[in-house]
Amino acid sequence: MVNSTLGSQANLSTLLAQLVNNATQSSVSPSLHTSSDLQAINDLQTNESKITDGLLSQLNNETLDEALASNQNVEDVLKQQLTSLFTISSTPSMLNYKLSDEELALRTVISSQHEGLLKNENSTQLIERLSTSVKNIQGAYANTSDILSSLGQLRHEQKTFLASSQQHVERSLNPYMESLNRAKYQDDDNYLFELSVKTKEGDVINITFNSSQGYDEKTGEAIDGFGISYEVNGNLSEAEHGALTQVMAGVGEMADEFFKVSENSFNPLIVPNQTDMSLDFLADFNSEQLAGFNVSFSTTQNDALDTAQNTLDLSYSIDEASNQQALVFKAAGEQNDIDFALDMSTIGAKDTQQMQRYLASLDQSLEDSRVNSTKDDKESAFGRKGDEAMQQGFALFKGAFASMSSAAERYSNLESLAEQHFNDGRAMVADLVDNMITNDARYQGLGNKAPNTLGASISKLADFDATFSYALDNGDYQPKSTIELSQATEQSQLGELSGVTQSKNVSSHFDYQYSRPDYYDKEESYNVGTAVKNKELVGLDQSHEVDVDTKMFEFNPQTNQYELQMAMQEQTVSKSNIRLIDDIWLEENENSYNMNKKERVESDEKQDEFKKQAAILIIN
């Protein structure tokens, strides 16, 4: 939508960068283009055979990848679904020519229109037929996808083939559907982009882009328009211009992806959310020139195919006085709501191994929440499309986390901050802890039953507090998943002793919000405390704890309420305390496991009878 609306402009990011380079206040007024809303129907009535040959020729010139086109399972199922859409028994003959899937889909439209013309239907009726045909074609592709999925044959190759095939059909029908969409609905299709950037000196830059399509009832004509405004409150230096251009490039690419996906939100094979969107540009955010930015994207589509509204709001800021950076992200599309927030210090070092542990821990937390959202651990309460939307948003969240960590590392290395030597102290202690845990043969380890996904030792990364949540709003059915991850570090000095204490925490939570009382909670924490004397580690305390709380209910139609079926609480704790006194190694370990579980027993005599289990294991 963005690219087609802007015409000669390559993409939105290119246009935004061009606006910044102009460095003047400007406004582009909306331009209007008109066309006859019934032209498509007239063409169908007077030149049916000519249109048929032209459209088929267009499809013949578009070849698919041979590997995808050769997938016989997809071909057979899709053709079966499309053939069922023919509305009249006889269709134009092509002798022995074998129709492609796209040609077959198009002929279902021609078949329906031909039937309408034979019945002398008016323009309104033919438009309704066209709308129904397009919906039926989309249904055929969706059915094909579902059939293959249920057979376990819907892999990436098949998804790509179906999406490409459907795109060819829709592109061929666009001229006719454009007339339908505009004539039938008076409300506009709106595409809105708003960006506000604040420099470190306090100057503010506001950029707004909007595009709309609509129908003028008075003139009976379709209208198109778009406008762009660029305003600067203050004077920008050359360095600020450079920093602003860099933000424009990243935000513009996000906008292109957002609007591109929104255009295809009616395609059942494309989840109407973030796909190739990225926040990687935050790693290079120029904090020396800029203080932050706010950006909003939104689309409102009012046509026969899609009445959805998609919104995305993103805010990023950096506070030099408190050495903090903050990110807030909110996206809502139809039934999917994605929210995440990241508060992170700007002081931190590179720690590739710990970063990998954190990302793996986030993945595990999401998987724990997903598979525990239903009794069958192979499925998710969010369904296939909801699960895909959640995974896409989660990938964006993890990318933002990694990018902001990289920004903190780069910020810490600025010459103006070098005198703080914050990372040197923590890095030294982290190396001492690593050496004791991994290389000292006397170390017995935590030895806990549950693996420590957070990783033993001191993280050198910037401290942070991160939260991700995904909710599926389907009326009364509203499952929600929340993931949290945090790290907090403190340094202290007491006489000859200096130390670093650090806590790492990750948790996952699932519930059905207002519809049913099921829930799943898992919390994992790792705490480490150190004492250093003369650059030697003389004390090391560690604790690792995992708590799991699960309750599952089933609806009883006789009582008209949910009844508890299973409840379980598990706790795993591991501790290790090490002291080095006159080169004498003293280590004390403690490991414990507690479990309480009860399950409902089906009984005709007792309504609420449960089987209970308990386990306690302590190892010193």
C-alpha positions as CSV (number, residue, x, y, z in Angstrom):
1,M,0.0,0.0,0.0
2,V,2.8,2.4,0.9
3,N,4.8,1.7,-2.2
4,S,1.8,1.8,-4.6
5,T,0.5,5.0,-3.0
6,L,3.7,6.9,-3.3
7,G,4.1,6.0,-6.9
8,S,7.6,6.9,-8.0
9,Q,9.1,6.6,-4.4
10,A,10.8,3.3,-3.8
11,N,9.5,3.0,-0.2
12,L,8.5,5.0,2.8
13,S,11.9,5.0,4.4
14,T,13.4,6.5,1.3
15,L,10.8,9.3,1.3
16,L,11.3,10.1,5.0
17,A,15.0,10.3,4.5
18,Q,14.4,12.7,1.6
19,L,12.2,14.8,3.7
20,V,14.9,15.1,6.4
21,N,17.5,16.0,3.9
22,N,15.4,18.9,2.6
23,A,15.5,20.3,6.2
24,T,12.6,22.7,5.5
25,Q,9.0,22.8,6.7
26,S,6.8,21.5,4.0
27,S,3.5,19.9,3.5
28,V,2.2,17.9,0.5
29,S,-1.5,18.3,0.0
30,P,-3.6,15.2,-0.9
31,S,-4.0,14.6,-4.6
32,L,-7.2,13.1,-6.0
33,H,-7.7,10.6,-8.8
34,T,-11.1,9.6,-10.1
35,S,-12.5,6.6,-12.2
36,S,-16.0,5.2,-13.0
37,D,-17.0,2.8,-10.3
38,L,-19.1,0.6,-12.7
39,Q,-16.4,0.4,-15.4
40,A,-15.4,-3.1,-14.4
41,I,-19.0,-4.4,-14.6
42,N,-19.5,-2.8,-18.0
43,D,-16.3,-4.5,-19.3
44,L,-17.6,-7.8,-18.1
45,Q,-21.0,-7.3,-19.8
46,T,-19.6,-6.1,-23.2
47,N,-16.2,-7.8,-23.5
48,E,-16.6,-11.1,-21.6
49,S,-14.5,-13.3,-23.9
50,K,-11.9,-10.6,-24.4
51,I,-11.4,-10.2,-20.7
52,T,-11.2,-13.9,-20.2
53,D,-8.5,-14.4,-22.7
54,G,-6.6,-11.3,-21.4
55,L,-6.7,-12.4,-17.8
56,L,-5.7,-16.0,-18.6
57,S,-2.8,-14.7,-20.7
58,Q,-1.6,-12.6,-17.8
59,L,-1.6,-15.6,-15.6
60,N,0.2,-17.7,-18.2
61,N,3.0,-15.2,-18.2
62,E,3.6,-15.6,-14.4
63,T,5.5,-18.8,-13.7
64,L,5.9,-20.3,-10.2
65,D,9.0,-22.0,-8.9
66,E,9.1,-25.5,-10.4
67,A,9.8,-27.1,-7.0
68,L,6.6,-25.5,-5.6
69,A,4.5,-26.1,-8.6
70,S,5.4,-29.8,-8.7
71,N,3.8,-30.5,-5.3
72,Q,1.1,-32.8,-6.3
73,N,-0.6,-32.9,-2.9
74,V,-1.2,-29.2,-3.0
75,E,-2.3,-29.2,-6.6
76,D,-4.9,-32.0,-6.2
77,V,-6.4,-30.6,-3.0
78,L,-6.6,-27.0,-4.3
79,K,-8.1,-28.0,-7.7
80,Q,-10.7,-30.1,-5.9
81,Q,-11.7,-27.1,-3.8
82,L,-11.7,-24.7,-6.7
83,T,-13.7,-27.0,-9.0
84,S,-16.5,-27.2,-6.5
85,L,-17.0,-23.4,-6.9
86,F,-18.2,-23.5,-10.6
87,T,-21.8,-22.2,-10.8
88,I,-22.7,-23.5,-14.3
89,S,-22.1,-26.9,-15.8
90,S,-20.5,-25.7,-19.0
91,T,-17.5,-23.4,-19.1
92,P,-15.4,-22.2,-22.1
93,S,-13.4,-25.1,-23.6
94,M,-9.7,-25.1,-23.7
95,L,-9.4,-28.4,-25.7
96,N,-6.6,-30.5,-24.0
97,Y,-5.1,-27.5,-22.2
98,K,-4.5,-28.2,-18.5
99,L,-5.6,-25.3,-16.4
100,S,-3.3,-24.1,-13.7
101,D,-4.6,-23.4,-10.2
102,E,-4.7,-19.7,-10.9
103,E,-6.5,-20.1,-14.2
104,L,-9.0,-22.5,-12.5
105,A,-9.7,-20.0,-9.7
106,L,-10.2,-17.2,-12.3
107,R,-12.6,-19.3,-14.3
108,T,-14.8,-19.8,-11.2
109,V,-15.3,-16.0,-11.2
110,I,-16.0,-15.9,-14.9
111,S,-18.4,-18.9,-14.6
112,S,-20.3,-17.0,-11.9
113,Q,-20.4,-13.8,-13.9
114,H,-21.5,-15.6,-17.0
115,E,-24.4,-17.2,-15.1
116,G,-25.4,-13.7,-13.9
117,L,-25.3,-12.3,-17.4
118,L,-27.5,-15.2,-18.7
119,K,-30.0,-14.3,-16.0
120,N,-29.9,-10.6,-17.0
121,E,-28.8,-9.5,-13.5
122,N,-28.2,-5.8,-12.9
123,S,-24.8,-4.2,-11.9
124,T,-25.5,-4.4,-8.2
125,Q,-26.2,-8.1,-8.5
126,L,-23.1,-8.7,-10.5
127,I,-21.0,-6.8,-8.0
128,E,-22.4,-9.0,-5.2
129,R,-21.6,-12.1,-7.3
130,L,-18.0,-10.9,-7.8
131,S,-17.7,-10.3,-4.0
132,T,-19.0,-13.8,-3.3
133,S,-16.7,-15.4,-5.8
134,V,-13.6,-13.8,-4.3
135,K,-14.7,-14.9,-0.8
136,N,-15.2,-18.4,-2.1
137,I,-11.8,-18.5,-3.7
138,Q,-10.2,-17.3,-0.4
139,G,-12.2,-20.0,1.3
140,A,-10.9,-22.6,-1.1
141,Y,-7.3,-21.6,-0.3
142,A,-8.0,-21.6,3.4
143,N,-9.7,-25.0,3.2
144,T,-6.7,-26.4,1.3
145,S,-4.4,-25.0,3.9
146,D,-6.4,-26.6,6.7
147,I,-6.7,-30.0,4.9
148,L,-3.0,-30.2,4.4
149,S,-2.3,-29.0,7.9
150,S,-4.5,-31.8,9.3
151,L,-2.7,-34.3,7.2
152,G,0.7,-33.0,8.4
153,Q,1.7,-31.9,4.9
154,L,1.6,-28.1,5.3
155,R,5.2,-27.2,5.4
156,H,7.0,-24.0,4.5
157,E,7.2,-25.1,0.8
158,Q,3.4,-25.7,0.6
159,K,2.6,-22.4,2.5
160,T,4.8,-20.5,0.1
161,F,3.2,-22.1,-3.0
162,L,-0.4,-21.4,-1.8
163,A,0.4,-17.8,-0.8
164,S,2.1,-17.1,-4.1
165,S,-0.8,-18.7,-6.1
166,Q,-3.4,-16.8,-4.2
167,Q,-1.5,-13.6,-4.7
168,H,-1.5,-14.1,-8.5
169,V,-5.3,-14.5,-8.5
170,E,-5.9,-11.5,-6.3
171,R,-3.6,-9.3,-8.4
172,S,-5.6,-10.3,-11.5
173,L,-8.9,-9.4,-9.8
174,N,-7.7,-6.2,-8.3
175,P,-9.1,-3.9,-11.0
176,Y,-12.6,-5.3,-10.5
177,M,-12.4,-5.6,-6.7
178,E,-11.2,-1.9,-6.5
179,S,-14.5,-0.8,-8.0
180,L,-16.4,-3.1,-5.7
181,N,-14.7,-2.0,-2.5
182,R,-15.1,1.7,-3.2
183,A,-18.6,1.7,-4.6
184,K,-20.1,-0.4,-1.8
185,Y,-18.5,1.4,1.2
186,Q,-18.5,5.1,1.8
187,D,-16.0,5.0,4.7
188,D,-12.4,5.4,3.8
189,D,-9.6,2.9,4.0
190,N,-7.1,4.8,6.0
191,Y,-3.3,4.3,6.4
192,L,-1.7,6.5,9.0
193,F,1.9,6.9,10.1
194,E,3.0,9.4,12.7
195,L,6.5,9.9,14.0
196,S,7.9,12.3,16.6
197,V,11.6,12.6,17.4
198,K,13.2,14.6,20.2
199,T,16.8,15.7,20.0
200,K,19.1,15.9,23.0
201,E,19.0,19.7,22.8
202,G,15.2,19.6,23.0
203,D,14.2,20.2,19.4
204,V,11.2,18.2,18.2
205,I,10.6,16.8,14.7
206,N,7.1,15.7,13.7
207,I,6.4,13.7,10.6
208,T,2.9,12.5,9.5
209,F,1.9,10.4,6.5
210,N,-1.6,9.4,5.6
211,S,-3.2,7.6,2.7
212,S,-6.9,7.0,2.1
213,Q,-9.3,5.5,-0.4
214,G,-13.0,6.3,-0.5
215,Y,-16.1,6.9,-2.5
216,D,-17.7,10.3,-3.1
217,E,-21.5,9.7,-3.0
218,K,-22.3,13.1,-4.6
219,T,-20.2,12.6,-7.7
220,G,-20.3,8.8,-7.8
221,E,-16.6,8.7,-8.2
222,A,-13.8,6.9,-6.4
223,I,-11.2,9.1,-4.7
224,D,-7.6,8.5,-3.7
225,G,-5.4,10.7,-1.6
226,F,-2.3,10.9,0.5
227,G,-0.5,13.6,2.4
228,I,2.9,14.1,4.1
229,S,3.8,16.8,6.6
230,Y,7.3,17.5,8.1
231,E,7.6,20.1,10.9
232,V,10.6,21.1,13.0
233,N,10.4,22.9,16.3
234,G,13.9,24.3,16.6
235,N,17.1,24.3,14.5
236,L,18.8,21.1,13.6
237,S,22.5,20.8,13.3
238,E,24.2,18.7,10.7
239,A,24.9,16.0,13.3
240,E,21.3,15.9,14.4
241,H,20.2,15.6,10.8
242,G,22.5,12.5,10.4
243,A,21.1,10.9,13.6
244,L,17.5,11.7,12.4
245,T,18.1,10.1,9.0
246,Q,19.3,6.9,10.7
247,V,16.1,6.7,12.8
248,M,14.1,7.3,9.6
249,A,15.7,4.4,7.9
250,G,14.8,2.0,10.6
251,V,11.3,3.3,11.3
252,G,10.6,3.5,7.5
253,E,11.4,-0.1,7.0
254,M,9.1,-1.0,9.9
255,A,6.3,1.0,8.3
256,D,6.8,-0.7,4.9
257,E,6.6,-4.1,6.6
258,F,3.5,-3.1,8.6
259,F,1.5,-1.7,5.7
260,K,2.6,-4.5,3.4
261,V,1.3,-7.1,5.8
262,S,-1.9,-5.2,6.5
263,E,-2.6,-5.1,2.7
264,N,-2.7,-8.9,2.8
265,S,-4.5,-9.3,6.1
266,F,-7.4,-11.0,4.3
267,N,-5.1,-13.8,3.1
268,P,-5.6,-16.8,5.4
269,L,-2.0,-17.9,4.9
270,I,-0.5,-14.6,6.2
271,V,-0.9,-13.8,9.9
272,P,-2.0,-10.1,10.0
273,N,0.9,-9.0,12.3
274,Q,4.6,-8.5,12.3
275,T,6.5,-10.7,9.8
276,D,9.9,-9.3,8.7
277,M,9.7,-6.3,11.0
278,S,12.8,-5.5,13.0
279,L,14.0,-3.3,15.8
280,D,17.7,-3.9,15.1
281,F,18.2,-0.2,14.3
282,L,18.0,0.5,18.1
283,A,21.5,-0.9,18.5
284,D,22.9,2.1,16.6
285,F,20.6,4.7,18.1
286,N,22.6,8.0,18.3
287,S,22.2,8.9,22.0
288,E,24.7,11.7,21.7
289,Q,22.3,13.6,19.4
290,L,18.8,12.2,20.1
291,A,16.8,11.7,23.3
292,G,14.1,9.4,21.9
293,F,11.2,8.9,19.5
294,N,7.5,7.9,19.3
295,V,5.9,6.3,16.3
296,S,2.4,5.1,15.5
297,F,1.1,3.0,12.6
298,S,-2.5,2.2,11.9
299,T,-4.7,0.9,9.1
300,T,-8.5,0.8,8.9
301,Q,-9.9,-1.2,6.1
302,N,-13.7,-1.0,5.3
303,D,-14.4,-3.3,2.4
304,A,-16.2,-6.5,1.8
305,L,-13.1,-8.6,2.5
306,D,-11.6,-7.0,5.6
307,T,-13.1,-4.7,8.2
308,A,-10.1,-5.0,10.5
309,Q,-8.2,-2.3,12.3
310,N,-4.5,-2.8,12.9
311,T,-2.5,-0.5,15.2
312,L,1.1,-0.3,16.3
313,D,2.6,2.1,18.8
314,L,6.3,2.3,19.7
315,S,8.1,4.6,22.1
316,Y,11.8,4.6,22.8
317,S,13.7,7.0,25.0
318,I,17.1,7.4,26.7
319,D,17.7,9.3,29.9
320,E,21.4,10.3,30.3
321,A,20.9,11.6,33.8
322,S,19.7,8.2,35.1
323,N,21.6,6.1,32.6
324,Q,18.4,4.3,31.6
325,Q,16.8,3.5,28.3
326,A,13.1,2.5,27.9
327,L,11.0,0.9,25.2
328,V,7.2,0.4,25.1
329,F,5.6,-1.6,22.3
330,K,1.8,-2.1,21.7
331,A,0.3,-3.8,18.7
332,A,-3.4,-4.7,18.2
333,G,-4.9,-6.4,15.1
334,E,-8.3,-8.0,15.0
335,Q,-8.1,-10.5,17.9
336,N,-4.4,-10.3,18.6
337,D,-2.9,-8.0,21.2
338,I,0.9,-7.9,21.7
339,D,2.5,-5.7,24.4
340,F,6.1,-5.6,25.6
341,A,8.2,-3.2,27.6
342,L,11.9,-3.1,28.2
343,D,13.6,-0.9,30.9
344,M,17.4,-1.3,30.6
345,S,20.5,0.4,31.9
346,T,22.8,2.1,29.4
347,I,25.8,0.7,31.3
348,G,26.8,-2.8,30.4
349,A,29.4,-4.9,28.6
350,K,29.3,-7.6,25.9
351,D,28.5,-11.0,27.2
352,T,27.6,-13.3,24.3
353,Q,27.3,-16.5,26.4
354,Q,24.9,-14.8,28.9
355,M,22.9,-13.3,26.1
356,Q,22.4,-16.7,24.5
357,R,21.3,-18.1,27.9
358,Y,18.7,-15.3,28.3
359,L,17.3,-15.8,24.8
360,A,17.1,-19.5,25.4
361,S,15.4,-19.0,28.7
362,L,12.9,-16.7,27.1
363,D,12.2,-19.4,24.4
364,Q,11.8,-22.0,27.1
365,S,9.4,-19.8,29.1
366,L,7.2,-19.2,26.1
367,E,7.1,-22.9,25.3
368,D,6.3,-23.7,28.9
369,S,3.3,-21.3,28.8
370,R,2.2,-22.5,25.4
371,V,2.2,-26.2,25.9
372,N,0.7,-25.9,29.4
373,S,-2.2,-23.9,28.1
374,T,-4.1,-27.1,27.3
375,K,-4.1,-30.7,28.3
376,D,-2.6,-31.8,25.0
377,D,1.0,-30.7,25.1
378,K,1.2,-30.8,21.3
379,E,-1.3,-27.9,20.8
380,S,-1.8,-24.4,22.0
381,A,-4.9,-22.7,23.4
382,F,-4.2,-19.8,21.0
383,G,-4.8,-22.0,17.9
384,R,-2.6,-22.2,14.8
385,K,-2.9,-18.6,13.6
386,G,-2.8,-17.1,17.2
387,D,0.3,-19.1,18.0
388,E,2.0,-17.8,14.8
389,A,1.1,-14.2,15.7
390,M,2.5,-14.7,19.2
391,Q,5.7,-16.2,17.9
392,Q,6.1,-13.3,15.5
393,G,5.7,-10.7,18.2
394,F,7.9,-12.6,20.5
395,A,10.7,-12.6,17.9
396,L,10.4,-8.9,17.7
397,F,10.6,-8.6,21.5
398,K,13.8,-10.8,21.6
399,G,15.3,-8.7,18.8
400,A,14.6,-5.5,20.8
401,F,16.2,-7.0,23.9
402,A,19.4,-7.9,22.0
403,S,19.5,-4.5,20.2
404,M,19.1,-2.5,23.4
405,S,21.9,-4.6,25.1
406,S,24.2,-3.7,22.2
407,A,23.2,-0.1,22.5
408,A,24.2,-0.2,26.2
409,E,27.5,-1.8,25.4
410,R,28.3,0.9,22.8
411,Y,27.1,3.7,25.1
412,S,29.3,2.4,27.9
413,N,32.3,2.7,25.7
414,L,31.8,6.4,25.0
415,E,34.8,8.5,26.0
416,S,32.6,10.6,28.3
417,L,31.8,7.5,30.4
418,A,35.1,5.8,30.4
419,E,36.1,7.3,33.7
420,Q,33.3,5.5,35.5
421,H,35.0,2.1,35.1
422,F,31.8,0.4,36.0
423,N,32.3,-2.6,33.8
424,D,35.9,-3.2,34.9
425,G,34.8,-4.1,38.5
426,R,31.9,-6.4,37.5
427,A,33.9,-8.0,34.7
428,M,36.8,-8.8,37.1
429,V,34.4,-10.4,39.6
430,A,32.6,-12.3,36.8
431,D,35.9,-13.7,35.6
432,L,36.8,-14.9,39.1
433,V,33.4,-16.6,39.5
434,D,33.7,-18.2,36.1
435,N,37.1,-19.5,37.0
436,M,36.0,-21.0,40.3
437,I,32.9,-22.7,38.9
438,T,34.4,-24.1,35.7
439,N,38.1,-24.7,36.5
440,D,38.4,-25.4,40.2
441,A,38.2,-29.2,40.8
442,R,37.0,-28.7,44.4
443,Y,33.7,-27.1,43.3
444,Q,30.8,-29.5,43.7
445,G,28.2,-27.4,42.0
446,L,24.6,-26.7,42.7
447,G,23.6,-30.1,41.5
448,N,20.0,-29.3,41.4
449,K,17.3,-31.4,39.8
450,A,16.0,-28.6,37.5
451,P,18.6,-27.2,35.0
452,N,19.6,-23.6,35.6
453,T,18.5,-21.9,32.3
454,L,19.6,-18.5,33.6
455,G,23.2,-19.6,33.9
456,A,25.5,-19.7,36.9
457,S,28.0,-16.8,37.4
458,I,27.8,-13.0,37.0
459,S,26.3,-11.5,33.9
460,K,28.2,-8.5,32.4
461,L,25.1,-7.3,30.5
462,A,23.3,-4.1,31.3
463,D,20.6,-4.6,34.0
464,F,17.1,-4.7,32.8
465,D,13.4,-5.4,33.4
466,A,11.5,-6.9,30.5
467,T,7.9,-8.0,30.1
468,F,6.1,-9.6,27.1
469,S,2.4,-10.4,26.9
470,Y,0.2,-11.9,24.2
471,A,-3.6,-12.0,24.4
472,L,-6.2,-13.6,22.0
473,D,-9.5,-11.8,22.2
474,N,-12.2,-14.1,20.8
475,G,-15.3,-13.0,22.7
476,D,-15.6,-14.9,26.0
477,Y,-12.5,-17.0,25.0
478,Q,-9.5,-14.8,26.0
479,P,-6.3,-16.7,26.7
480,K,-3.3,-14.7,27.7
481,S,0.4,-15.5,28.0
482,T,2.9,-13.3,29.9
483,I,6.7,-13.7,30.0
484,E,9.0,-11.7,32.4
485,L,12.8,-11.5,32.6
486,S,15.0,-9.3,34.8
487,Q,18.5,-8.8,36.0
488,A,19.6,-6.5,38.9
489,T,23.2,-5.9,40.0
490,E,24.7,-4.1,43.0
491,Q,28.3,-3.4,43.9
492,S,29.5,-2.7,47.4
493,Q,32.7,-1.9,49.5
494,L,33.3,-2.9,53.1
495,G,36.8,-2.3,54.4
496,E,39.2,-4.5,52.4
497,L,36.3,-6.5,50.9
498,S,34.4,-5.5,47.8
499,G,31.6,-7.5,46.3
500,V,29.0,-7.8,43.6
501,T,25.5,-9.3,44.1
502,Q,23.2,-10.1,41.2
503,S,19.8,-11.6,40.8
504,K,18.3,-13.1,37.6
505,N,14.7,-13.9,37.3
506,V,12.4,-15.3,34.6
507,S,8.7,-16.2,34.8
508,S,6.0,-17.4,32.5
509,H,2.3,-17.2,33.2
510,F,-0.8,-18.4,31.3
511,D,-4.5,-18.0,32.0
512,Y,-7.8,-17.6,30.3
513,Q,-8.5,-14.2,31.9
514,Y,-12.3,-13.9,32.1
515,S,-13.6,-17.1,30.6
516,R,-12.2,-19.9,32.9
517,P,-10.0,-20.3,36.0
518,D,-7.2,-22.4,34.5
519,Y,-3.7,-21.0,35.0
520,Y,-0.1,-21.9,34.8
521,D,2.8,-20.2,36.7
522,K,6.5,-20.9,36.5
523,E,9.1,-18.8,38.2
524,E,12.8,-19.3,38.1
525,S,15.5,-17.3,40.0
526,Y,19.2,-17.3,40.4
527,N,21.0,-15.2,43.0
528,V,24.7,-14.9,43.4
529,G,26.8,-13.0,46.0
530,T,30.5,-12.5,46.0
531,A,33.3,-11.2,48.3
532,V,36.6,-10.1,46.8
533,K,39.8,-9.3,48.7
534,N,43.0,-8.2,46.9
535,K,41.5,-9.3,43.6
536,E,40.9,-12.8,44.9
537,L,37.5,-14.3,45.3
538,V,37.1,-15.4,49.0
539,G,33.4,-15.9,49.2
540,L,30.7,-17.2,46.7
541,D,27.0,-17.7,47.6
542,Q,24.6,-19.1,45.0
543,S,20.9,-20.1,45.1
544,H,18.7,-21.4,42.3
545,E,14.9,-21.9,42.7
546,V,12.2,-23.1,40.4
547,D,8.5,-22.9,41.4
548,V,5.6,-24.2,39.3
549,D,1.9,-23.8,40.1
550,T,-0.7,-25.3,37.9
551,K,-4.5,-25.6,38.1
552,M,-6.8,-27.1,35.4
553,F,-10.6,-27.1,35.3
554,E,-13.3,-28.7,33.3
555,F,-16.8,-27.4,32.6
556,N,-19.6,-29.4,34.2
557,P,-22.9,-28.8,32.3
558,Q,-24.9,-30.2,35.2
559,T,-23.7,-27.6,37.6
560,N,-23.1,-25.0,34.9
561,Q,-19.6,-24.1,36.3
562,Y,-16.0,-25.1,36.0
563,E,-14.7,-27.7,38.4
564,L,-11.2,-28.3,39.5
565,Q,-9.6,-31.4,37.8
566,M,-6.0,-31.1,38.8
567,A,-3.8,-28.9,41.0
568,M,-0.1,-29.2,41.4
569,Q,2.7,-27.2,43.1
570,E,6.4,-28.0,42.6
571,Q,9.4,-26.3,44.2
572,T,13.1,-27.1,43.5
573,V,15.8,-25.3,45.5
574,S,19.6,-25.6,45.2
575,K,22.1,-23.6,47.3
576,S,25.9,-23.5,47.4
577,N,28.1,-21.5,49.9
578,I,31.8,-21.4,49.4
579,R,34.5,-19.7,51.6
580,L,38.2,-19.6,51.1
581,I,40.0,-19.0,54.4
582,D,43.8,-19.3,54.4
583,D,43.5,-21.3,51.2
584,I,41.1,-23.8,52.9
585,W,38.1,-24.5,50.8
586,L,34.8,-24.8,52.6
587,E,31.7,-25.6,50.6
588,E,28.2,-26.4,51.7
589,N,25.4,-27.6,49.4
590,E,21.7,-28.0,49.9
591,N,19.2,-29.4,47.4
592,S,15.5,-29.9,48.0
593,Y,12.4,-30.9,46.0
594,N,8.8,-30.6,47.1
595,M,5.7,-31.6,45.2
596,N,2.0,-31.6,46.1
597,K,-0.6,-32.8,43.6
598,K,-4.3,-33.7,43.6
599,E,-6.4,-35.0,40.8
600,R,-10.2,-35.5,40.7
601,V,-11.4,-39.1,40.9
602,E,-14.5,-39.9,38.9
603,S,-17.0,-41.3,41.4
604,D,-20.7,-41.7,41.4
605,E,-20.9,-41.7,45.2
606,K,-18.8,-38.6,46.0
607,Q,-18.9,-35.5,43.9
608,D,-15.6,-34.0,45.1
609,E,-13.2,-36.8,45.6
610,F,-9.5,-36.3,44.8
611,K,-6.4,-38.5,44.7
612,K,-3.5,-36.7,46.4
613,Q,0.3,-37.1,46.0
614,A,3.2,-35.6,47.8
615,A,7.0,-35.8,47.6
616,I,9.8,-34.3,49.6
617,L,13.5,-34.8,48.8
618,I,16.3,-33.1,50.7
619,I,20.0,-33.7,49.9
620,N,22.7,-31.9,51.9
